[in-house]
Amino acid sequence: MSESMKKPRMTQEEEDEIETLTKGLVMRDKMKLPKIDREVEQQRPAHLRPWFRERLKFHRDAARNS
């Protein structure tokens, strides 16, 4: 897990949701579907958006390196 930012307080459900969403967006990238990052990010609570972006970057970097 990336440690470049401090993980915000969130429920396990919120954490699981962010992981699922970010992994899904990376799969969309692989299938060359239109990016919907901004729309998905805007649906997250404001205090979780930076974490969402961090996790999305983490999963995209991991996909590039595999």
All heavy atoms as TSV, in Angstrom:
chain	resi	resn	atom	element	x	y	z
A	1	MET	N	N	0.837	-1.180	0.000
A	1	MET	CA	C	0.000	0.000	0.000
A	1	MET	C	C	0.878	1.238	0.000
A	1	MET	O	O	1.869	1.310	0.693
A	1	MET	CB	C	-0.912	-0.014	1.229
A	1	MET	CG	C	-1.852	1.164	1.270
A	1	MET	SD	S	-2.995	1.129	2.662
A	1	MET	CE	C	-3.969	-0.281	2.236
A	2	SER	N	N	0.522	2.189	-0.791
A	2	SER	CA	C	1.275	3.433	-0.880
A	2	SER	C	C	1.220	4.177	0.444
A	2	SER	O	O	0.180	4.256	1.084
A	2	SER	CB	C	0.677	4.299	-1.993
A	2	SER	OG	O	1.332	5.538	-2.032
A	3	GLU	N	N	2.338	4.724	0.837
A	3	GLU	CA	C	2.391	5.456	2.100
A	3	GLU	C	C	2.684	6.932	1.859
A	3	GLU	O	O	3.114	7.616	2.767
A	3	GLU	CB	C	3.468	4.842	3.008
A	3	GLU	CG	C	3.193	3.411	3.397
A	3	GLU	CD	C	1.928	3.232	4.217
A	3	GLU	OE1	O	1.553	4.157	4.961
A	3	GLU	OE2	O	1.307	2.163	4.091
A	4	SER	N	N	2.462	7.448	0.660
A	4	SER	CA	C	2.808	8.826	0.362
A	4	SER	C	C	1.859	9.823	1.015
A	4	SER	O	O	2.169	10.988	1.105
A	4	SER	CB	C	2.863	9.059	-1.145
A	4	SER	OG	O	1.605	8.837	-1.722
A	5	MET	N	N	0.721	9.352	1.476
A	5	MET	CA	C	-0.184	10.235	2.217
A	5	MET	C	C	-0.789	9.463	3.367
A	5	MET	O	O	-0.863	8.247	3.336
A	5	MET	CB	C	-1.264	10.817	1.299
A	5	MET	CG	C	-2.354	9.857	0.900
A	5	MET	SD	S	-3.691	10.646	0.001
A	5	MET	CE	C	-4.490	11.571	1.278
A	6	LYS	N	N	-1.219	10.206	4.373
A	6	LYS	CA	C	-1.831	9.570	5.527
A	6	LYS	C	C	-3.238	9.111	5.176
A	6	LYS	O	O	-4.016	9.845	4.581
A	6	LYS	CB	C	-1.883	10.562	6.686
A	6	LYS	CG	C	-2.389	9.971	7.959
A	6	LYS	CD	C	-2.388	10.995	9.068
A	6	LYS	CE	C	-3.004	10.359	10.296
A	6	LYS	NZ	N	-3.427	11.368	11.246
A	7	LYS	N	N	-3.541	7.901	5.550
A	7	LYS	CA	C	-4.853	7.326	5.285
A	7	LYS	C	C	-5.899	8.032	6.155
A	7	LYS	O	O	-5.731	8.136	7.367
A	7	LYS	CB	C	-4.815	5.834	5.598
A	7	LYS	CG	C	-6.068	5.091	5.305
A	7	LYS	CD	C	-5.846	3.627	5.597
A	7	LYS	CE	C	-7.070	2.813	5.447
A	7	LYS	NZ	N	-6.828	1.410	5.779
A	8	PRO	N	N	-6.976	8.524	5.550
A	8	PRO	CA	C	-8.001	9.205	6.350
A	8	PRO	C	C	-8.834	8.204	7.160
A	8	PRO	O	O	-8.830	7.010	6.892
A	8	PRO	CB	C	-8.873	9.887	5.289
A	8	PRO	CG	C	-8.720	9.027	4.084
A	8	PRO	CD	C	-7.305	8.489	4.143
A	9	ARG	N	N	-9.551	8.743	8.122
A	9	ARG	CA	C	-10.478	7.893	8.879
A	9	ARG	C	C	-11.629	7.516	7.967
A	9	ARG	O	O	-12.219	8.368	7.310
A	9	ARG	CB	C	-11.036	8.651	10.076
A	9	ARG	CG	C	-10.073	8.743	11.233
A	9	ARG	CD	C	-10.782	9.312	12.404
A	9	ARG	NE	N	-11.348	8.195	13.162
A	9	ARG	CZ	C	-11.741	8.281	14.391
A	9	ARG	NH1	N	-11.695	9.432	15.013
A	9	ARG	NH2	N	-12.230	7.231	15.016
A	10	MET	N	N	-11.896	6.223	7.925
A	10	MET	CA	C	-13.004	5.742	7.122
A	10	MET	C	C	-13.431	4.395	7.661
A	10	MET	O	O	-12.664	3.718	8.336
A	10	MET	CB	C	-12.619	5.659	5.646
A	10	MET	CG	C	-11.580	4.611	5.307
A	10	MET	SD	S	-11.138	4.598	3.572
A	10	MET	CE	C	-9.648	5.556	3.626
A	11	THR	N	N	-14.643	4.030	7.332
A	11	THR	CA	C	-15.130	2.722	7.744
A	11	THR	C	C	-14.511	1.656	6.837
A	11	THR	O	O	-14.001	1.970	5.749
A	11	THR	CB	C	-16.660	2.639	7.637
A	11	THR	OG1	O	-17.020	2.756	6.251
A	11	THR	CG2	C	-17.346	3.723	8.457
A	12	GLN	N	N	-14.571	0.424	7.270
A	12	GLN	CA	C	-14.081	-0.676	6.439
A	12	GLN	C	C	-14.869	-0.730	5.138
A	12	GLN	O	O	-14.318	-1.008	4.071
A	12	GLN	CB	C	-14.164	-2.008	7.183
A	12	GLN	CG	C	-13.551	-3.166	6.426
A	12	GLN	CD	C	-12.060	-2.989	6.201
A	12	GLN	OE1	O	-11.333	-2.658	7.136
A	12	GLN	NE2	N	-11.605	-3.192	4.984
A	13	GLU	N	N	-16.153	-0.446	5.216
A	13	GLU	CA	C	-17.001	-0.439	4.018
A	13	GLU	C	C	-16.538	0.630	3.024
A	13	GLU	O	O	-16.450	0.366	1.822
A	13	GLU	CB	C	-18.448	-0.182	4.422
A	13	GLU	CG	C	-19.419	-0.228	3.261
A	13	GLU	CD	C	-20.843	-0.012	3.726
A	13	GLU	OE1	O	-21.452	-0.980	4.231
A	13	GLU	OE2	O	-21.333	1.126	3.584
A	14	GLU	N	N	-16.214	1.816	3.519
A	14	GLU	CA	C	-15.720	2.881	2.638
A	14	GLU	C	C	-14.385	2.494	2.012
A	14	GLU	O	O	-14.163	2.717	0.825
A	14	GLU	CB	C	-15.572	4.193	3.409
A	14	GLU	CG	C	-16.877	4.828	3.799
A	14	GLU	CD	C	-16.714	6.001	4.731
A	14	GLU	OE1	O	-15.826	5.980	5.613
A	14	GLU	OE2	O	-17.506	6.955	4.594
A	15	GLU	N	N	-13.514	1.907	2.812
A	15	GLU	CA	C	-12.213	1.479	2.302
A	15	GLU	C	C	-12.378	0.411	1.219
A	15	GLU	O	O	-11.747	0.486	0.159
A	15	GLU	CB	C	-11.350	0.949	3.439
A	15	GLU	CG	C	-9.955	0.587	3.003
A	15	GLU	CD	C	-9.057	0.178	4.153
A	15	GLU	OE1	O	-9.464	0.295	5.322
A	15	GLU	OE2	O	-7.937	-0.268	3.866
A	16	ASP	N	N	-13.220	-0.564	1.486
A	16	ASP	CA	C	-13.468	-1.626	0.505
A	16	ASP	C	C	-14.069	-1.055	-0.774
A	16	ASP	O	O	-13.703	-1.472	-1.878
A	16	ASP	CB	C	-14.403	-2.686	1.082
A	16	ASP	CG	C	-13.780	-3.481	2.217
A	16	ASP	OD1	O	-12.542	-3.425	2.394
A	16	ASP	OD2	O	-14.548	-4.147	2.943
A	17	GLU	N	N	-14.976	-0.107	-0.628
A	17	GLU	CA	C	-15.611	0.502	-1.795
A	17	GLU	C	C	-14.590	1.234	-2.658
A	17	GLU	O	O	-14.578	1.088	-3.888
A	17	GLU	CB	C	-16.707	1.471	-1.350
A	17	GLU	CG	C	-17.392	2.164	-2.511
A	17	GLU	CD	C	-18.451	3.154	-2.054
A	17	GLU	OE1	O	-18.366	3.683	-0.938
A	17	GLU	OE2	O	-19.355	3.399	-2.854
A	18	ILE	N	N	-13.700	1.981	-2.025
A	18	ILE	CA	C	-12.669	2.704	-2.777
A	18	ILE	C	C	-11.757	1.726	-3.491
A	18	ILE	O	O	-11.417	1.920	-4.667
A	18	ILE	CB	C	-11.890	3.664	-1.860
A	18	ILE	CG1	C	-12.790	4.865	-1.523
A	18	ILE	CG2	C	-10.588	4.122	-2.517
A	18	ILE	CD1	C	-12.201	5.838	-0.542
A	19	GLU	N	N	-11.354	0.662	-2.826
A	19	GLU	CA	C	-10.495	-0.341	-3.468
A	19	GLU	C	C	-11.201	-0.966	-4.672
A	19	GLU	O	O	-10.611	-1.114	-5.740
A	19	GLU	CB	C	-10.074	-1.414	-2.467
A	19	GLU	CG	C	-9.053	-0.950	-1.460
A	19	GLU	CD	C	-7.756	-0.483	-2.094
A	19	GLU	OE1	O	-7.127	-1.237	-2.851
A	19	GLU	OE2	O	-7.364	0.663	-1.818
A	20	THR	N	N	-12.453	-1.324	-4.506
A	20	THR	CA	C	-13.214	-1.937	-5.598
A	20	THR	C	C	-13.364	-0.975	-6.766
A	20	THR	O	O	-13.164	-1.353	-7.924
A	20	THR	CB	C	-14.599	-2.394	-5.087
A	20	THR	OG1	O	-14.403	-3.344	-4.033
A	20	THR	CG2	C	-15.419	-3.023	-6.193
A	21	LEU	N	N	-13.709	0.262	-6.458
A	21	LEU	CA	C	-13.895	1.260	-7.524
A	21	LEU	C	C	-12.600	1.541	-8.276
A	21	LEU	O	O	-12.597	1.602	-9.504
A	21	LEU	CB	C	-14.445	2.561	-6.940
A	21	LEU	CG	C	-15.892	2.525	-6.482
A	21	LEU	CD1	C	-16.224	3.765	-5.677
A	21	LEU	CD2	C	-16.826	2.383	-7.678
A	22	THR	N	N	-11.507	1.725	-7.547
A	22	THR	CA	C	-10.249	2.049	-8.220
A	22	THR	C	C	-9.756	0.880	-9.068
A	22	THR	O	O	-9.273	1.081	-10.180
A	22	THR	CB	C	-9.171	2.505	-7.222
A	22	THR	OG1	O	-8.999	1.521	-6.198
A	22	THR	CG2	C	-9.537	3.833	-6.578
A	23	LYS	N	N	-9.911	-0.332	-8.566
A	23	LYS	CA	C	-9.521	-1.504	-9.367
A	23	LYS	C	C	-10.406	-1.621	-10.608
A	23	LYS	O	O	-9.939	-1.982	-11.689
A	23	LYS	CB	C	-9.607	-2.778	-8.527
A	23	LYS	CG	C	-8.516	-2.863	-7.475
A	23	LYS	CD	C	-8.692	-4.083	-6.601
A	23	LYS	CE	C	-7.642	-4.135	-5.514
A	23	LYS	NZ	N	-7.829	-5.299	-4.631
A	24	GLY	N	N	-11.666	-1.290	-10.465
A	24	GLY	CA	C	-12.580	-1.304	-11.605
A	24	GLY	C	C	-12.201	-0.277	-12.654
A	24	GLY	O	O	-12.302	-0.539	-13.860
A	25	LEU	N	N	-11.754	0.887	-12.209
A	25	LEU	CA	C	-11.333	1.920	-13.167
A	25	LEU	C	C	-10.078	1.489	-13.928
A	25	LEU	O	O	-9.936	1.771	-15.116
A	25	LEU	CB	C	-11.101	3.252	-12.444
A	25	LEU	CG	C	-12.368	3.927	-11.928
A	25	LEU	CD1	C	-12.018	5.125	-11.043
A	25	LEU	CD2	C	-13.277	4.364	-13.073
A	26	VAL	N	N	-9.187	0.792	-13.242
A	26	VAL	CA	C	-7.986	0.277	-13.913
A	26	VAL	C	C	-8.386	-0.775	-14.948
A	26	VAL	O	O	-7.840	-0.812	-16.055
A	26	VAL	CB	C	-6.972	-0.275	-12.884
A	26	VAL	CG1	C	-5.832	-1.006	-13.571
A	26	VAL	CG2	C	-6.436	0.853	-12.013
A	27	MET	N	N	-9.366	-1.606	-14.630
A	27	MET	CA	C	-9.850	-2.598	-15.602
A	27	MET	C	C	-10.454	-1.890	-16.817
A	27	MET	O	O	-10.268	-2.339	-17.951
A	27	MET	CB	C	-10.883	-3.525	-14.965
A	27	MET	CG	C	-10.300	-4.507	-13.981
A	27	MET	SD	S	-9.012	-5.563	-14.688
A	27	MET	CE	C	-9.946	-6.444	-15.922
A	28	ARG	N	N	-11.177	-0.798	-16.592
A	28	ARG	CA	C	-11.730	-0.015	-17.708
A	28	ARG	C	C	-10.589	0.493	-18.596
A	28	ARG	O	O	-10.714	0.501	-19.815
A	28	ARG	CB	C	-12.554	1.166	-17.200
A	28	ARG	CG	C	-13.900	0.787	-16.627
A	28	ARG	CD	C	-14.663	2.010	-16.150
A	28	ARG	NE	N	-14.956	2.937	-17.221
A	28	ARG	CZ	C	-16.047	2.888	-17.994
A	28	ARG	NH1	N	-16.966	1.973	-17.768
A	28	ARG	NH2	N	-16.220	3.765	-18.964
A	29	ASP	N	N	-9.490	0.929	-17.965
A	29	ASP	CA	C	-8.322	1.388	-18.737
A	29	ASP	C	C	-7.836	0.262	-19.646
A	29	ASP	O	O	-7.562	0.484	-20.829
A	29	ASP	CB	C	-7.164	1.784	-17.811
A	29	ASP	CG	C	-7.433	3.025	-16.980
A	29	ASP	OD1	O	-8.428	3.736	-17.236
A	29	ASP	OD2	O	-6.639	3.273	-16.050
A	30	LYS	N	N	-7.715	-0.931	-19.087
A	30	LYS	CA	C	-7.209	-2.075	-19.850
A	30	LYS	C	C	-8.125	-2.426	-21.017
A	30	LYS	O	O	-7.662	-2.881	-22.058
A	30	LYS	CB	C	-7.046	-3.294	-18.936
A	30	LYS	CG	C	-5.906	-3.157	-17.955
A	30	LYS	CD	C	-5.789	-4.380	-17.080
A	30	LYS	CE	C	-4.646	-4.240	-16.096
A	30	LYS	NZ	N	-4.482	-5.435	-15.270
A	31	MET	N	N	-9.427	-2.215	-20.833
A	31	MET	CA	C	-10.393	-2.514	-21.888
A	31	MET	C	C	-10.594	-1.331	-22.842
A	31	MET	O	O	-11.420	-1.404	-23.745
A	31	MET	CB	C	-11.737	-2.916	-21.266
A	31	MET	CG	C	-11.645	-4.216	-20.496
A	31	MET	SD	S	-13.235	-4.814	-19.866
A	31	MET	CE	C	-13.731	-3.532	-18.758
A	32	LYS	N	N	-9.827	-0.251	-22.591
A	32	LYS	CA	C	-9.872	0.953	-23.426
A	32	LYS	C	C	-11.262	1.594	-23.474
A	32	LYS	O	O	-11.702	2.102	-24.504
A	32	LYS	CB	C	-9.346	0.663	-24.820
A	32	LYS	CG	C	-7.910	0.163	-24.822
A	32	LYS	CD	C	-7.334	0.083	-26.189
A	32	LYS	CE	C	-5.958	-0.506	-26.252
A	32	LYS	NZ	N	-4.990	-0.189	-25.294
A	33	LEU	N	N	-11.936	1.562	-22.335
A	33	LEU	CA	C	-13.234	2.221	-22.203
A	33	LEU	C	C	-13.006	3.677	-21.790
A	33	LEU	O	O	-11.956	4.011	-21.234
A	33	LEU	CB	C	-14.090	1.502	-21.163
A	33	LEU	CG	C	-14.488	0.074	-21.528
A	33	LEU	CD1	C	-15.161	-0.608	-20.342
A	33	LEU	CD2	C	-15.397	0.060	-22.736
A	34	PRO	N	N	-13.977	4.538	-22.027
A	34	PRO	CA	C	-13.812	5.947	-21.637
A	34	PRO	C	C	-13.538	6.082	-20.138
A	34	PRO	O	O	-14.073	5.331	-19.324
A	34	PRO	CB	C	-15.166	6.579	-21.993
A	34	PRO	CG	C	-15.765	5.669	-23.008
A	34	PRO	CD	C	-15.261	4.296	-22.687
A	35	LYS	N	N	-12.691	7.051	-19.818
A	35	LYS	CA	C	-12.370	7.294	-18.416
A	35	LYS	C	C	-13.535	8.008	-17.739
A	35	LYS	O	O	-14.126	8.921	-18.303
A	35	LYS	CB	C	-11.107	8.143	-18.300
A	35	LYS	CG	C	-9.868	7.399	-18.769
A	35	LYS	CD	C	-8.616	8.143	-18.380
A	35	LYS	CE	C	-7.389	7.475	-18.922
A	35	LYS	NZ	N	-6.934	6.353	-18.164
A	36	ILE	N	N	-13.849	7.547	-16.535
A	36	ILE	CA	C	-14.918	8.165	-15.749
A	36	ILE	C	C	-14.408	8.508	-14.349
A	36	ILE	O	O	-15.183	8.617	-13.394
A	36	ILE	CB	C	-16.169	7.254	-15.672
A	36	ILE	CG1	C	-15.812	5.892	-15.080
A	36	ILE	CG2	C	-16.838	7.117	-17.028
A	36	ILE	CD1	C	-17.015	5.040	-14.729
A	37	ASP	N	N	-13.105	8.710	-14.229
A	37	ASP	CA	C	-12.476	8.961	-12.932
A	37	ASP	C	C	-13.123	10.121	-12.184
A	37	ASP	O	O	-13.433	10.012	-11.008
A	37	ASP	CB	C	-10.983	9.286	-13.105
A	37	ASP	CG	C	-10.231	8.225	-13.866
A	37	ASP	OD1	O	-10.817	7.195	-14.232
A	37	ASP	OD2	O	-9.032	8.439	-14.101
A	38	ARG	N	N	-13.274	11.236	-12.875
A	38	ARG	CA	C	-13.816	12.443	-12.220
A	38	ARG	C	C	-15.225	12.215	-11.694
A	38	ARG	O	O	-15.547	12.636	-10.587
A	38	ARG	CB	C	-13.811	13.623	-13.176
A	38	ARG	CG	C	-12.437	14.008	-13.637
A	38	ARG	CD	C	-11.992	15.281	-12.996
A	38	ARG	NE	N	-10.713	15.670	-13.568
A	38	ARG	CZ	C	-9.676	15.970	-12.827
A	38	ARG	NH1	N	-9.765	15.948	-11.529
A	38	ARG	NH2	N	-8.540	16.298	-13.384
A	39	GLU	N	N	-16.038	11.563	-12.486
A	39	GLU	CA	C	-17.421	11.317	-12.066
A	39	GLU	C	C	-17.462	10.427	-10.825
A	39	GLU	O	O	-18.196	10.702	-9.874
A	39	GLU	CB	C	-18.239	10.665	-13.191
A	39	GLU	CG	C	-18.439	11.542	-14.404
A	39	GLU	CD	C	-17.316	11.458	-15.422
A	39	GLU	OE1	O	-16.240	10.884	-15.126
A	39	GLU	OE2	O	-17.502	11.981	-16.529
A	40	VAL	N	N	-16.657	9.374	-10.840
A	40	VAL	CA	C	-16.623	8.451	-9.705
A	40	VAL	C	C	-16.056	9.160	-8.476
A	40	VAL	O	O	-16.580	9.023	-7.367
A	40	VAL	CB	C	-15.805	7.185	-10.041
A	40	VAL	CG1	C	-15.631	6.298	-8.827
A	40	VAL	CG2	C	-16.468	6.418	-11.176
A	41	GLU	N	N	-15.002	9.946	-8.677
A	41	GLU	CA	C	-14.402	10.678	-7.566
A	41	GLU	C	C	-15.412	11.639	-6.925
A	41	GLU	O	O	-15.501	11.729	-5.698
A	41	GLU	CB	C	-13.192	11.463	-8.056
A	41	GLU	CG	C	-12.515	12.261	-6.971
A	41	GLU	CD	C	-11.342	13.073	-7.475
A	41	GLU	OE1	O	-10.763	12.726	-8.522
A	41	GLU	OE2	O	-11.012	14.057	-6.810
A	42	GLN	N	N	-16.172	12.343	-7.749
A	42	GLN	CA	C	-17.144	13.310	-7.227
A	42	GLN	C	C	-18.251	12.645	-6.410
A	42	GLN	O	O	-18.890	13.305	-5.593
A	42	GLN	CB	C	-17.753	14.122	-8.370
A	42	GLN	CG	C	-16.777	15.084	-9.020
A	42	GLN	CD	C	-16.190	16.066	-8.020
A	42	GLN	OE1	O	-16.911	16.690	-7.251
A	42	GLN	NE2	N	-14.873	16.185	-8.019
A	43	GLN	N	N	-18.461	11.374	-6.590
A	43	GLN	CA	C	-19.475	10.652	-5.829
A	43	GLN	C	C	-18.967	10.226	-4.448
A	43	GLN	O	O	-19.753	9.773	-3.626
A	43	GLN	CB	C	-19.955	9.427	-6.612
A	43	GLN	CG	C	-20.681	9.806	-7.878
A	43	GLN	CD	C	-20.949	8.616	-8.769
A	43	GLN	OE1	O	-20.589	7.486	-8.462
A	43	GLN	NE2	N	-21.588	8.868	-9.896
A	44	ARG	N	N	-17.673	10.364	-4.202
A	44	ARG	CA	C	-17.104	10.038	-2.896
A	44	ARG	C	C	-17.252	11.246	-1.978
A	44	ARG	O	O	-17.250	12.384	-2.446
A	44	ARG	CB	C	-15.609	9.709	-3.001
A	44	ARG	CG	C	-15.211	8.675	-4.021
A	44	ARG	CD	C	-15.557	7.227	-3.764
A	44	ARG	NE	N	-16.894	6.834	-3.519
A	44	ARG	CZ	C	-17.835	6.577	-4.468
A	44	ARG	NH1	N	-17.575	6.688	-5.729
A	44	ARG	NH2	N	-19.037	6.184	-4.137
A	45	PRO	N	N	-17.310	11.017	-0.668
A	45	PRO	CA	C	-17.310	12.151	0.267
A	45	PRO	C	C	-16.035	12.979	0.083
A	45	PRO	O	O	-14.966	12.428	-0.226
A	45	PRO	CB	C	-17.333	11.480	1.641
A	45	PRO	CG	C	-17.890	10.115	1.395
A	45	PRO	CD	C	-17.438	9.736	0.007
A	46	ALA	N	N	-16.136	14.274	0.259
A	46	ALA	CA	C	-15.006	15.181	-0.001
A	46	ALA	C	C	-13.739	14.780	0.756
A	46	ALA	O	O	-12.637	14.865	0.198
A	46	ALA	CB	C	-15.395	16.616	0.342
A	47	HIS	N	N	-13.866	14.326	1.995
A	47	HIS	CA	C	-12.671	13.994	2.780
A	47	HIS	C	C	-11.985	12.715	2.295
A	47	HIS	O	O	-10.826	12.463	2.650
A	47	HIS	CB	C	-13.015	13.891	4.273
A	47	HIS	CG	C	-13.771	12.669	4.670
A	47	HIS	ND1	N	-15.122	12.506	4.419
A	47	HIS	CD2	C	-13.357	11.532	5.277
A	47	HIS	CE1	C	-15.511	11.330	4.876
A	47	HIS	NE2	N	-14.465	10.711	5.401
A	48	LEU	N	N	-12.654	11.919	1.455
A	48	LEU	CA	C	-12.053	10.682	0.935
A	48	LEU	C	C	-11.515	10.828	-0.489
A	48	LEU	O	O	-10.850	9.927	-0.993
A	48	LEU	CB	C	-13.073	9.540	0.975
A	48	LEU	CG	C	-13.556	9.121	2.367
A	48	LEU	CD1	C	-14.572	7.997	2.255
A	48	LEU	CD2	C	-12.390	8.705	3.250
A	49	ARG	N	N	-11.766	11.942	-1.131
A	49	ARG	CA	C	-11.323	12.110	-2.531
A	49	ARG	C	C	-9.814	12.056	-2.710
A	49	ARG	O	O	-9.339	11.401	-3.647
A	49	ARG	CB	C	-11.905	13.393	-3.107
A	49	ARG	CG	C	-13.400	13.297	-3.300
A	49	ARG	CD	C	-14.004	14.571	-3.788
A	49	ARG	NE	N	-15.459	14.463	-3.711
A	49	ARG	CZ	C	-16.260	15.487	-3.704
A	49	ARG	NH1	N	-15.783	16.715	-3.809
A	49	ARG	NH2	N	-17.567	15.309	-3.618
A	50	PRO	N	N	-9.034	12.710	-1.844
A	50	PRO	CA	C	-7.577	12.572	-2.020
A	50	PRO	C	C	-7.119	11.120	-1.894
A	50	PRO	O	O	-6.234	10.675	-2.630
A	50	PRO	CB	C	-6.990	13.443	-0.903
A	50	PRO	CG	C	-8.070	14.423	-0.592
A	50	PRO	CD	C	-9.366	13.671	-0.802
A	51	TRP	N	N	-7.719	10.379	-0.965
A	51	TRP	CA	C	-7.364	8.962	-0.803
A	51	TRP	C	C	-7.772	8.154	-2.035
A	51	TRP	O	O	-7.034	7.283	-2.494
A	51	TRP	CB	C	-8.009	8.393	0.458
A	51	TRP	CG	C	-7.591	6.985	0.736
A	51	TRP	CD1	C	-8.352	5.861	0.617
A	51	TRP	CD2	C	-6.311	6.526	1.146
A	51	TRP	NE1	N	-7.621	4.745	0.945
A	51	TRP	CE2	C	-6.356	5.127	1.270
A	51	TRP	CE3	C	-5.106	7.180	1.427
A	51	TRP	CZ2	C	-5.267	4.368	1.652
A	51	TRP	CZ3	C	-4.021	6.412	1.815
A	51	TRP	CH2	C	-4.103	5.029	1.927
A	52	PHE	N	N	-8.935	8.463	-2.569
A	52	PHE	CA	C	-9.398	7.815	-3.797
A	52	PHE	C	C	-8.368	8.029	-4.913
A	52	PHE	O	O	-7.969	7.082	-5.589
A	52	PHE	CB	C	-10.763	8.387	-4.202
A	52	PHE	CG	C	-11.241	7.912	-5.546
A	52	PHE	CD1	C	-11.918	6.716	-5.674
A	52	PHE	CD2	C	-11.004	8.669	-6.685
A	52	PHE	CE1	C	-12.354	6.278	-6.923
A	52	PHE	CE2	C	-11.433	8.243	-7.927
A	52	PHE	CZ	C	-12.106	7.038	-8.045
A	53	ARG	N	N	-7.930	9.275	-5.091
A	53	ARG	CA	C	-6.932	9.568	-6.133
A	53	ARG	C	C	-5.627	8.828	-5.879
A	53	ARG	O	O	-4.995	8.311	-6.814
A	53	ARG	CB	C	-6.687	11.076	-6.224
A	53	ARG	CG	C	-7.829	11.834	-6.848
A	53	ARG	CD	C	-7.489	13.283	-7.111
A	53	ARG	NE	N	-7.156	14.027	-5.908
A	53	ARG	CZ	C	-8.048	14.666	-5.155
A	53	ARG	NH1	N	-9.323	14.661	-5.477
A	53	ARG	NH2	N	-7.641	15.331	-4.090
A	54	GLU	N	N	-5.202	8.758	-4.626
A	54	GLU	CA	C	-3.967	8.057	-4.267
A	54	GLU	C	C	-4.068	6.573	-4.598
A	54	GLU	O	O	-3.152	5.977	-5.154
A	54	GLU	CB	C	-3.688	8.253	-2.772
A	54	GLU	CG	C	-2.478	7.527	-2.270
A	54	GLU	CD	C	-1.164	8.104	-2.758
A	54	GLU	OE1	O	-1.136	9.271	-3.190
A	54	GLU	OE2	O	-0.157	7.376	-2.705
A	55	ARG	N	N	-5.182	5.957	-4.252
A	55	ARG	CA	C	-5.369	4.532	-4.519
A	55	ARG	C	C	-5.484	4.256	-6.021
A	55	ARG	O	O	-4.972	3.259	-6.514
A	55	ARG	CB	C	-6.590	3.983	-3.772
A	55	ARG	CG	C	-6.460	4.054	-2.265
A	55	ARG	CD	C	-5.202	3.404	-1.742
A	55	ARG	NE	N	-5.213	1.972	-1.999
A	55	ARG	CZ	C	-4.132	1.213	-2.003
A	55	ARG	NH1	N	-2.945	1.715	-1.770
A	55	ARG	NH2	N	-4.231	-0.069	-2.254
A	56	LEU	N	N	-6.131	5.158	-6.747
A	56	LEU	CA	C	-6.231	4.996	-8.199
A	56	LEU	C	C	-4.832	5.049	-8.818
A	56	LEU	O	O	-4.487	4.213	-9.658
A	56	LEU	CB	C	-7.141	6.071	-8.795
A	56	LEU	CG	C	-7.386	5.982	-10.290
A	56	LEU	CD1	C	-7.971	4.632	-10.694
A	56	LEU	CD2	C	-8.315	7.123	-10.724
A	57	LYS	N	N	-4.030	6.000	-8.388
A	57	LYS	CA	C	-2.647	6.099	-8.885
A	57	LYS	C	C	-1.875	4.818	-8.534
A	57	LYS	O	O	-1.165	4.271	-9.380
A	57	LYS	CB	C	-1.948	7.316	-8.289
A	57	LYS	CG	C	-0.523	7.490	-8.755
A	57	LYS	CD	C	0.116	8.689	-8.088
A	57	LYS	CE	C	1.539	8.930	-8.514
A	57	LYS	NZ	N	2.379	7.809	-8.705
A	58	PHE	N	N	-2.029	4.337	-7.311
A	58	PHE	CA	C	-1.348	3.121	-6.882
A	58	PHE	C	C	-1.705	1.941	-7.784
A	58	PHE	O	O	-0.823	1.219	-8.270
A	58	PHE	CB	C	-1.719	2.808	-5.421
A	58	PHE	CG	C	-1.213	1.474	-4.957
A	58	PHE	CD1	C	0.082	1.323	-4.498
A	58	PHE	CD2	C	-2.041	0.355	-4.984
A	58	PHE	CE1	C	0.546	0.084	-4.073
A	58	PHE	CE2	C	-1.587	-0.882	-4.571
A	58	PHE	CZ	C	-0.289	-1.017	-4.111
A	59	HIS	N	N	-2.984	1.734	-8.031
A	59	HIS	CA	C	-3.415	0.592	-8.836
A	59	HIS	C	C	-3.013	0.752	-10.303
A	59	HIS	O	O	-2.668	-0.239	-10.952
A	59	HIS	CB	C	-4.922	0.367	-8.700
A	59	HIS	CG	C	-5.304	-0.169	-7.362
A	59	HIS	ND1	N	-4.890	-1.400	-6.902
A	59	HIS	CD2	C	-6.050	0.361	-6.366
A	59	HIS	CE1	C	-5.351	-1.609	-5.689
A	59	HIS	NE2	N	-6.070	-0.544	-5.340
A	60	ARG	N	N	-3.051	1.974	-10.818
A	60	ARG	CA	C	-2.597	2.189	-12.206
A	60	ARG	C	C	-1.100	1.920	-12.333
A	60	ARG	O	O	-0.659	1.301	-13.304
A	60	ARG	CB	C	-2.947	3.592	-12.668
A	60	ARG	CG	C	-4.421	3.698	-13.035
A	60	ARG	CD	C	-4.739	5.003	-13.690
A	60	ARG	NE	N	-6.092	4.936	-14.226
A	60	ARG	CZ	C	-6.930	5.966	-14.245
A	60	ARG	NH1	N	-6.558	7.133	-13.770
A	60	ARG	NH2	N	-8.134	5.812	-14.732
A	61	ASP	N	N	-0.323	2.396	-11.378
A	61	ASP	CA	C	1.119	2.132	-11.403
A	61	ASP	C	C	1.398	0.635	-11.306
A	61	ASP	O	O	2.260	0.125	-12.020
A	61	ASP	CB	C	1.823	2.867	-10.264
A	61	ASP	CG	C	1.863	4.373	-10.454
A	61	ASP	OD1	O	1.558	4.859	-11.582
A	61	ASP	OD2	O	2.178	5.092	-9.473
A	62	ALA	N	N	0.678	-0.044	-10.460
A	62	ALA	CA	C	0.869	-1.492	-10.301
A	62	ALA	C	C	0.517	-2.222	-11.598
A	62	ALA	O	O	1.204	-3.166	-11.997
A	62	ALA	CB	C	0.018	-2.026	-9.150
A	63	ALA	N	N	-0.536	-1.778	-12.276
A	63	ALA	CA	C	-0.945	-2.411	-13.539
A	63	ALA	C	C	0.119	-2.193	-14.620
A	63	ALA	O	O	0.379	-3.084	-15.430
A	63	ALA	CB	C	-2.290	-1.869	-13.989
A	64	ARG	N	N	0.732	-1.023	-14.620
A	64	ARG	CA	C	1.772	-0.726	-15.615
A	64	ARG	C	C	3.015	-1.576	-15.389
A	64	ARG	O	O	3.724	-1.912	-16.329
A	64	ARG	CB	C	2.152	0.748	-15.565
A	64	ARG	CG	C	1.272	1.622	-16.371
A	64	ARG	CD	C	1.827	3.040	-16.476
A	64	ARG	NE	N	0.711	3.949	-16.347
A	64	ARG	CZ	C	0.444	4.715	-15.304
A	64	ARG	NH1	N	1.266	4.739	-14.289
A	64	ARG	NH2	N	-0.610	5.480	-15.279
A	65	ASN	N	N	3.287	-1.864	-14.132
A	65	ASN	CA	C	4.504	-2.604	-13.784
A	65	ASN	C	C	4.336	-4.114	-13.786
A	65	ASN	O	O	5.271	-4.828	-13.470
A	65	ASN	CB	C	5.011	-2.140	-12.406
A	65	ASN	CG	C	5.472	-0.701	-12.448
A	65	ASN	OD1	O	5.976	-0.225	-13.454
A	65	ASN	ND2	N	5.275	0.007	-11.341
A	66	SER	N	N	3.145	-4.582	-14.114
A	66	SER	CA	C	2.956	-6.048	-14.112
A	66	SER	C	C	2.996	-6.626	-15.500
A	66	SER	O	O	3.097	-6.001	-16.476
A	66	SER	CB	C	1.632	-6.395	-13.456
A	66	SER	OG	O	0.547	-5.835	-14.155
